[in-house]
Amino acid sequence: MKIFKADRKDLDEILRLQYLAYKSEAALFGTDDIPPLKQTLDEVVAEYEKGVILKLVTDDNAIIGSVRAKEENKTAYIGKLMVHPGHRHKGYGTRLLNKIEECFSCERYELFTSTRSADNIRLYEKNGYKEYKREAVNDELIFVYMEKYR
């Protein structure tokens, strides 16, 4: 498995992976009505143009993981860390997280997940992130914002 910067031509495959990978997140809420499952290719292209998107590929060049980030005000905002459901719990999420951090020379990194995503929270804490706020989106969804300083 190798990690590379994604090319524009990879974005459609990354979006298909996103739809697959975020099904488990949606299941935590009993609905497919979550932003990662409604994102369009045009929106992914806009994120690509403003930041960095990485891809984790197999030896036969299948994309099985991805993460993206952008820098603003000396902070790298990391999002959409995903690994194909059939390849989880093998350390790929940690590798992607570490690699996206290396793409930025910021003082601070920030990301968020939901309170129901215990696996995500454990992964981020294991990699030095600490919760600094929670934000209720609605009665069901509460975001946990986490940060890490260089």
Z-matrix of the N, CA and C atoms (Angstrom, degrees):
N
C 1 1.451
C 2 1.526 1 109.40
N 3 1.324 2 115.14 1 135.29
C 4 1.458 3 120.05 2 179.29
C 5 1.520 4 109.17 3 -132.61
N 6 1.334 5 114.80 4 152.63
C 7 1.462 6 121.02 5 179.00
C 8 1.518 7 108.51 6 -114.00
N 9 1.333 8 115.91 7 130.57
C 10 1.462 9 123.13 8 179.10
C 11 1.523 10 109.27 9 -133.94
N 12 1.330 11 115.97 10 162.71
C 13 1.460 12 119.41 11 167.72
C 14 1.524 13 107.35 12 -69.43
N 15 1.313 14 115.79 13 136.61
C 16 1.462 15 120.42 14 178.82
C 17 1.522 16 109.79 15 -71.55
N 18 1.304 17 115.66 16 148.41
C 19 1.462 18 122.71 17 171.17
C 20 1.522 19 107.65 18 -97.07
N 21 1.307 20 115.68 19 162.10
C 22 1.464 21 119.79 20 179.04
C 23 1.535 22 111.19 21 -55.73
N 24 1.320 23 116.38 22 -36.10
C 25 1.468 24 120.39 23 -178.80
C 26 1.534 25 112.87 24 -67.43
N 27 1.340 26 117.92 25 -15.95
C 28 1.466 27 122.28 26 179.20
C 29 1.524 28 113.38 27 -83.23
N 30 1.316 29 117.06 28 -14.26
C 31 1.465 30 119.93 29 -167.98
C 32 1.525 31 113.65 30 -63.89
N 33 1.328 32 117.82 31 -35.21
C 34 1.461 33 119.83 32 178.32
C 35 1.528 34 110.45 33 -64.35
N 36 1.328 35 117.15 34 -43.83
C 37 1.470 36 120.99 35 178.62
C 38 1.528 37 110.90 36 -65.54
N 39 1.328 38 116.78 37 -38.02
C 40 1.469 39 120.34 38 177.84
C 41 1.524 40 110.70 39 -65.20
N 42 1.328 41 117.17 40 -39.05
C 43 1.466 42 120.07 41 178.42
C 44 1.532 43 110.41 42 -66.16
N 45 1.325 44 117.83 43 -39.51
C 46 1.478 45 120.14 44 176.52
C 47 1.533 46 110.16 45 -62.94
N 48 1.335 47 116.99 46 -41.27
C 49 1.463 48 120.81 47 176.33
C 50 1.530 49 109.89 48 -61.61
N 51 1.320 50 116.75 49 -41.89
C 52 1.468 51 121.57 50 179.59
C 53 1.528 52 110.14 51 -58.41
N 54 1.338 53 116.95 52 -46.16
C 55 1.463 54 120.02 53 179.66
C 56 1.529 55 110.72 54 -60.05
N 57 1.308 56 117.51 55 -39.51
C 58 1.462 57 121.77 56 179.00
C 59 1.526 58 111.29 57 -71.23
N 60 1.321 59 116.57 58 -48.04
C 61 1.465 60 121.67 59 -174.71
C 62 1.527 61 112.51 60 -65.96
N 63 1.313 62 117.30 61 -35.00
C 64 1.472 63 120.08 62 -176.06
C 65 1.530 64 113.19 63 -85.50
N 66 1.331 65 118.03 64 -0.85
C 67 1.468 66 120.19 65 174.82
C 68 1.535 67 110.11 66 -61.05
N 69 1.344 68 116.81 67 -38.27
C 70 1.468 69 119.41 68 -179.60
C 71 1.524 70 111.02 69 -67.92
N 72 1.318 71 116.42 70 -34.97
C 73 1.470 72 120.41 71 176.14
C 74 1.529 73 109.82 72 -65.77
N 75 1.319 74 116.26 73 -44.55
C 76 1.465 75 121.07 74 179.15
C 77 1.524 76 110.77 75 -61.43
N 78 1.328 77 116.65 76 -36.51
C 79 1.472 78 120.52 77 -179.75
C 80 1.529 79 111.88 78 -62.29
N 81 1.333 80 116.88 79 -28.32
C 82 1.464 81 120.00 80 177.50
C 83 1.526 82 111.57 81 -63.09
N 84 1.330 83 115.94 82 -21.99
C 85 1.467 84 121.12 83 -178.54
C 86 1.523 85 112.57 84 -111.64
N 87 1.326 86 117.14 85 -4.13
C 88 1.459 87 120.29 86 179.18
C 89 1.513 88 113.68 87 69.99
N 90 1.339 89 117.14 88 26.42
C 91 1.464 90 120.77 89 179.41
C 92 1.520 91 109.72 90 -153.49
N 93 1.327 92 115.39 91 149.83
C 94 1.472 93 120.46 92 173.43
C 95 1.525 94 110.91 93 -91.38
N 96 1.308 95 116.60 94 5.15
C 97 1.469 96 121.40 95 -175.78
C 98 1.536 97 110.41 96 -86.49
N 99 1.337 98 115.49 97 63.82
C 100 1.465 99 120.86 98 176.16
C 101 1.534 100 107.83 99 -124.76
N 102 1.337 101 117.61 100 147.77
C 103 1.471 102 120.46 101 -174.17
C 104 1.532 103 115.68 102 -52.47
N 105 1.346 104 120.94 103 -42.51
C 106 1.470 105 118.61 104 -178.77
C 107 1.532 106 113.84 105 -61.64
N 108 1.328 107 117.12 106 -25.32
C 109 1.467 108 120.36 107 179.43
C 110 1.520 109 112.27 108 -87.97
N 111 1.318 110 117.16 109 -5.27
C 112 1.461 111 121.07 110 178.99
C 113 1.524 112 112.06 111 -113.63
N 114 1.335 113 117.79 112 -2.53
C 115 1.452 114 120.95 113 -177.56
C 116 1.530 115 110.16 114 -65.49
N 117 1.318 116 116.10 115 143.00
C 118 1.458 117 121.68 116 -179.71
C 119 1.530 118 110.31 117 -99.94
N 120 1.318 119 115.22 118 164.46
C 121 1.456 120 120.25 119 177.14
C 122 1.528 121 110.46 120 -62.13
N 123 1.324 122 117.79 121 -39.14
C 124 1.473 123 120.45 122 177.97
C 125 1.532 124 111.14 123 -59.31
N 126 1.325 125 117.47 124 -38.28
C 127 1.466 126 120.85 125 178.72
C 128 1.524 127 111.20 126 -68.48
N 129 1.328 128 117.22 127 -37.31
C 130 1.468 129 120.33 128 177.23
C 131 1.526 130 109.76 129 -67.07
N 132 1.333 131 117.21 130 -40.64
C 133 1.467 132 121.22 131 177.27
C 134 1.525 133 109.91 132 -60.25
N 135 1.331 134 117.57 133 -41.43
C 136 1.471 135 120.88 134 178.92
C 137 1.530 136 110.33 135 -63.07
N 138 1.326 137 117.89 136 -40.33
C 139 1.465 138 120.74 137 177.18
C 140 1.527 139 110.81 138 -65.50
N 141 1.314 140 116.60 139 -38.96
C 142 1.468 141 122.56 140 178.40
C 143 1.532 142 110.50 141 -60.79
N 144 1.323 143 116.15 142 -41.11
C 145 1.463 144 120.69 143 -177.40
C 146 1.524 145 112.74 144 -73.09
N 147 1.333 146 117.83 145 -21.10
C 148 1.476 147 121.66 146 -177.83
C 149 1.519 148 113.97 147 -102.52
N 150 1.338 149 116.90 148 -6.01
C 151 1.462 150 118.71 149 -174.94
C 152 1.514 151 112.16 150 -155.08
N 153 1.316 152 114.82 151 -145.45
C 154 1.459 153 122.60 152 -178.45
C 155 1.531 154 108.06 153 -126.41
N 156 1.315 155 116.11 154 134.20
C 157 1.458 156 121.61 155 172.08
C 158 1.522 157 106.53 156 -121.74
N 159 1.325 158 115.82 157 126.11
C 160 1.456 159 121.38 158 177.33
C 161 1.520 160 109.68 159 -104.37
N 162 1.333 161 115.31 160 155.09
C 163 1.459 162 121.07 161 176.45
C 164 1.523 163 108.83 162 -130.29
N 165 1.315 164 115.85 163 142.09
C 166 1.460 165 123.29 164 173.50
C 167 1.522 166 105.90 165 -104.95
N 168 1.335 167 116.45 166 122.07
C 169 1.465 168 119.81 167 -174.75
C 170 1.527 169 111.03 168 -120.98
N 171 1.324 170 114.40 169 149.66
C 172 1.460 171 121.78 170 174.71
C 173 1.525 172 108.48 171 -80.29
N 174 1.318 173 115.70 172 175.77
C 175 1.465 174 120.28 173 179.02
C 176 1.530 175 112.35 174 -61.99
N 177 1.333 176 117.02 175 -25.58
C 178 1.469 177 119.40 176 177.39
C 179 1.536 178 112.08 177 -98.16
N 180 1.338 179 115.84 178 21.77
C 181 1.473 180 124.07 179 173.50
C 182 1.524 181 115.86 180 67.12
N 183 1.319 182 118.17 181 21.83
C 184 1.459 183 120.56 182 172.10
C 185 1.531 184 107.83 183 -80.78
N 186 1.323 185 116.52 184 134.58
C 187 1.465 186 121.09 185 178.89
C 188 1.529 187 108.51 186 -83.34
N 189 1.345 188 116.02 187 118.13
C 190 1.471 189 120.02 188 -179.00
C 191 1.528 190 112.26 189 -118.68
N 192 1.331 191 116.59 190 3.64
C 193 1.455 192 119.84 191 177.86
C 194 1.507 193 110.24 192 -161.82
N 195 1.332 194 115.76 193 157.99
C 196 1.457 195 120.30 194 179.45
C 197 1.524 196 109.57 195 -162.87
N 198 1.324 197 114.36 196 159.02
C 199 1.459 198 122.03 197 174.11
C 200 1.520 199 106.60 198 -155.27
N 201 1.322 200 116.70 199 153.68
C 202 1.470 201 119.78 200 178.45
C 203 1.515 202 110.44 201 -138.14
N 204 1.314 203 115.44 202 157.20
C 205 1.468 204 120.36 203 179.23
C 206 1.516 205 109.61 204 -158.79
N 207 1.322 206 113.62 205 158.30
C 208 1.466 207 120.95 206 173.14
C 209 1.516 208 107.81 207 -141.20
N 210 1.322 209 115.57 208 155.22
C 211 1.463 210 120.52 209 -178.87
C 212 1.518 211 110.59 210 -107.92
N 213 1.326 212 114.22 211 133.48
C 214 1.471 213 121.75 212 174.20
C 215 1.527 214 107.30 213 -146.61
N 216 1.316 215 116.69 214 132.60
C 217 1.469 216 121.86 215 174.88
C 218 1.527 217 113.26 216 51.31
N 219 1.314 218 116.59 217 47.98
C 220 1.467 219 123.47 218 176.85
C 221 1.531 220 113.64 219 64.02
N 222 1.343 221 116.69 220 20.07
C 223 1.461 222 122.19 221 175.91
C 224 1.523 223 108.46 222 -126.01
N 225 1.336 224 115.83 223 134.69
C 226 1.465 225 120.94 224 171.55
C 227 1.521 226 107.27 225 -94.29
N 228 1.322 227 115.64 226 120.15
C 229 1.459 228 121.95 227 178.55
C 230 1.522 229 107.70 228 -94.99
N 231 1.322 230 115.71 229 111.81
C 232 1.458 231 122.61 230 -174.42
C 233 1.519 232 109.19 231 -99.60
N 234 1.328 233 115.79 232 137.28
C 235 1.452 234 119.72 233 179.76
C 236 1.513 235 113.02 234 -151.66
N 237 1.307 236 113.70 235 169.76
C 238 1.464 237 122.65 236 175.78
C 239 1.527 238 112.57 237 50.34
N 240 1.324 239 116.33 238 47.12
C 241 1.461 240 121.12 239 171.58
C 242 1.519 241 106.28 240 -76.13
N 243 1.322 242 116.68 241 118.35
C 244 1.466 243 120.05 242 -175.12
C 245 1.522 244 111.27 243 -143.55
N 246 1.321 245 114.81 244 146.70
C 247 1.459 246 122.53 245 175.01
C 248 1.528 247 106.60 246 -134.75
N 249 1.321 248 115.58 247 138.32
C 250 1.462 249 121.49 248 178.46
C 251 1.534 250 108.86 249 -52.04
N 252 1.340 251 117.82 250 135.09
C 253 1.469 252 120.22 251 -177.27
C 254 1.533 253 114.14 252 -52.82
N 255 1.304 254 118.36 253 -31.47
C 256 1.459 255 121.34 254 -179.94
C 257 1.524 256 114.40 255 -78.08
N 258 1.322 257 116.58 256 -3.70
C 259 1.468 258 120.94 257 -177.33
C 260 1.531 259 112.74 258 -124.77
N 261 1.310 260 116.74 259 16.88
C 262 1.468 261 120.37 260 -178.12
C 263 1.523 262 111.70 261 -78.95
N 264 1.329 263 115.11 262 163.39
C 265 1.472 264 123.52 263 177.10
C 266 1.527 265 112.34 264 64.34
N 267 1.335 266 115.36 265 34.60
C 268 1.464 267 121.27 266 177.54
C 269 1.526 268 111.12 267 -124.56
N 270 1.326 269 116.94 268 9.03
C 271 1.464 270 120.68 269 178.92
C 272 1.513 271 114.71 270 89.76
N 273 1.333 272 117.73 271 2.62
C 274 1.470 273 120.03 272 -177.31
C 275 1.523 274 112.47 273 -69.82
N 276 1.333 275 117.25 274 -35.02
C 277 1.463 276 120.09 275 177.32
C 278 1.521 277 110.94 276 -62.03
N 279 1.319 278 116.46 277 -42.76
C 280 1.471 279 121.25 278 177.89
C 281 1.522 280 110.45 279 -63.11
N 282 1.324 281 116.63 280 -43.93
C 283 1.472 282 119.97 281 179.51
C 284 1.524 283 111.16 282 -61.51
N 285 1.327 284 117.04 283 -43.63
C 286 1.469 285 120.43 284 178.64
C 287 1.525 286 111.05 285 -63.81
N 288 1.326 287 116.87 286 -43.39
C 289 1.460 288 121.11 287 -179.84
C 290 1.526 289 110.87 288 -61.69
N 291 1.322 290 116.35 289 -46.26
C 292 1.468 291 119.88 290 179.14
C 293 1.527 292 111.57 291 -62.69
N 294 1.314 293 116.47 292 -39.73
C 295 1.469 294 120.57 293 -177.28
C 296 1.535 295 111.19 294 -69.63
N 297 1.324 296 118.10 295 -39.08
C 298 1.472 297 119.06 296 179.33
C 299 1.523 298 109.65 297 -68.30
N 300 1.330 299 117.88 298 -35.01
C 301 1.467 300 120.14 299 176.36
C 302 1.529 301 110.47 300 -61.77
N 303 1.335 302 117.52 301 -38.24
C 304 1.466 303 121.74 302 179.84
C 305 1.531 304 112.60 303 -65.52
N 306 1.319 305 117.33 304 -20.48
C 307 1.475 306 121.25 305 -179.20
C 308 1.527 307 112.27 306 -74.66
N 309 1.328 308 116.88 307 -12.56
C 310 1.458 309 121.22 308 -175.42
C 311 1.520 310 110.04 309 -127.96
N 312 1.317 311 116.23 310 143.01
C 313 1.473 312 119.99 311 176.78
C 314 1.524 313 109.74 312 -107.59
N 315 1.311 314 115.42 313 44.01
C 316 1.464 315 122.70 314 -177.71
C 317 1.517 316 111.35 315 -78.50
N 318 1.325 317 114.09 316 164.12
C 319 1.462 318 121.08 317 172.64
C 320 1.535 319 110.49 318 -79.96
N 321 1.347 320 116.41 319 -24.37
C 322 1.459 321 120.69 320 -169.46
C 323 1.524 322 110.53 321 -145.34
N 324 1.334 323 114.42 322 146.60
C 325 1.457 324 121.91 323 174.56
C 326 1.517 325 107.75 324 -122.38
N 327 1.324 326 116.65 325 141.98
C 328 1.461 327 121.28 326 -179.72
C 329 1.515 328 109.62 327 -135.99
N 330 1.322 329 115.83 328 144.03
C 331 1.459 330 122.20 329 174.29
C 332 1.515 331 108.27 330 -152.31
N 333 1.324 332 116.39 331 171.25
C 334 1.463 333 119.14 332 176.16
C 335 1.513 334 110.04 333 -146.53
N 336 1.315 335 114.66 334 158.74
C 337 1.452 336 123.07 335 176.02
C 338 1.521 337 106.69 336 -149.36
N 339 1.313 338 116.96 337 -176.29
C 340 1.465 339 118.36 338 178.32
C 341 1.528 340 110.14 339 -98.16
N 342 1.310 341 115.32 340 158.06
C 343 1.463 342 120.27 341 179.62
C 344 1.526 343 111.33 342 -62.06
N 345 1.308 344 118.10 343 -23.46
C 346 1.471 345 121.40 344 -179.85
C 347 1.528 346 112.78 345 -80.67
N 348 1.319 347 117.71 346 -10.61
C 349 1.468 348 121.82 347 -176.40
C 350 1.522 349 110.85 348 -91.60
N 351 1.333 350 115.71 349 68.90
C 352 1.466 351 121.03 350 -175.84
C 353 1.525 352 112.43 351 -59.10
N 354 1.335 353 117.72 352 -38.51
C 355 1.472 354 120.49 353 178.96
C 356 1.528 355 110.76 354 -62.92
N 357 1.322 356 116.80 355 -41.85
C 358 1.469 357 120.49 356 179.08
C 359 1.527 358 110.64 357 -63.80
N 360 1.318 359 116.22 358 -45.77
C 361 1.462 360 120.45 359 -178.39
C 362 1.535 361 109.98 360 -61.12
N 363 1.337 362 116.70 361 -43.28
C 364 1.473 363 120.44 362 177.29
C 365 1.528 364 111.22 363 -60.30
N 366 1.321 365 117.20 364 -44.45
C 367 1.467 366 121.64 365 179.17
C 368 1.524 367 110.50 366 -59.09
N 369 1.318 368 116.86 367 -47.30
C 370 1.464 369 120.46 368 -177.31
C 371 1.523 370 111.27 369 -67.32
N 372 1.338 371 117.36 370 -42.17
C 373 1.467 372 119.94 371 178.44
C 374 1.526 373 110.82 372 -63.43
N 375 1.314 374 116.60 373 -40.52
C 376 1.467 375 121.36 374 179.00
C 377 1.541 376 110.68 375 -60.85
N 378 1.329 377 115.99 376 -27.14
C 379 1.462 378 121.22 377 -178.68
C 380 1.529 379 112.70 378 -100.20
N 381 1.326 380 116.96 379 18.89
C 382 1.457 381 121.24 380 171.22
C 383 1.513 382 116.75 381 93.02
N 384 1.318 383 118.09 382 5.69
C 385 1.472 384 120.47 383 178.92
C 386 1.512 385 109.95 384 -85.00
N 387 1.342 386 114.78 385 144.67
C 388 1.459 387 120.88 386 178.94
C 389 1.528 388 108.70 387 -127.65
N 390 1.320 389 114.56 388 139.70
C 391 1.463 390 119.92 389 177.83
C 392 1.525 391 109.44 390 -66.19
N 393 1.343 392 115.91 391 136.15
C 394 1.462 393 117.97 392 175.07
C 395 1.524 394 113.13 393 -127.11
N 396 1.331 395 118.09 394 -11.56
C 397 1.469 396 118.88 395 172.69
C 398 1.514 397 109.93 396 -166.07
N 399 1.323 398 114.00 397 160.75
C 400 1.462 399 122.53 398 173.69
C 401 1.511 400 108.18 399 -125.78
N 402 1.316 401 114.84 400 147.17
C 403 1.466 402 119.77 401 -178.72
C 404 1.519 403 108.81 402 -139.26
N 405 1.331 404 116.33 403 121.24
C 406 1.464 405 120.83 404 178.12
C 407 1.520 406 109.13 405 -80.50
N 408 1.327 407 116.00 406 122.38
C 409 1.465 408 121.29 407 176.33
C 410 1.528 409 108.82 408 -85.56
N 411 1.331 410 115.40 409 -41.03
C 412 1.464 411 122.23 410 174.09
C 413 1.528 412 107.12 411 -157.56
N 414 1.322 413 117.79 412 -168.72
C 415 1.473 414 120.64 413 -177.38
C 416 1.524 415 112.83 414 -62.18
N 417 1.325 416 116.64 415 -29.05
C 418 1.462 417 121.80 416 -176.27
C 419 1.525 418 113.19 417 -93.49
N 420 1.319 419 116.86 418 -35.42
C 421 1.466 420 121.13 419 -168.46
C 422 1.525 421 112.04 420 -109.06
N 423 1.329 422 114.89 421 120.78
C 424 1.465 423 121.61 422 174.77
C 425 1.523 424 107.76 423 -124.86
N 426 1.320 425 116.27 424 123.17
C 427 1.461 426 121.08 425 177.82
C 428 1.519 427 110.34 426 -86.61
N 429 1.322 428 115.67 427 140.25
C 430 1.455 429 123.75 428 173.14
C 431 1.522 430 106.28 429 -107.36
N 432 1.331 431 116.52 430 117.24
C 433 1.465 432 121.22 431 178.03
C 434 1.518 433 108.39 432 -95.34
N 435 1.342 434 115.17 433 132.23
C 436 1.445 435 120.87 434 -176.44
C 437 1.529 436 109.56 435 -127.66
N 438 1.323 437 116.23 436 149.79
C 439 1.455 438 120.80 437 -178.75
C 440 1.518 439 110.33 438 -138.33
N 441 1.326 440 114.03 439 160.37
C 442 1.449 441 121.57 440 177.66
C 443 1.519 442 106.64 441 -146.92
N 444 1.310 443 115.89 442 136.48
C 445 1.463 444 120.63 443 176.94
C 446 1.515 445 109.63 444 -103.11
N 447 1.318 446 114.90 445 145.66
C 448 1.456 447 121.38 446 -179.81
C 449 1.515 448 110.54 447 -62.42
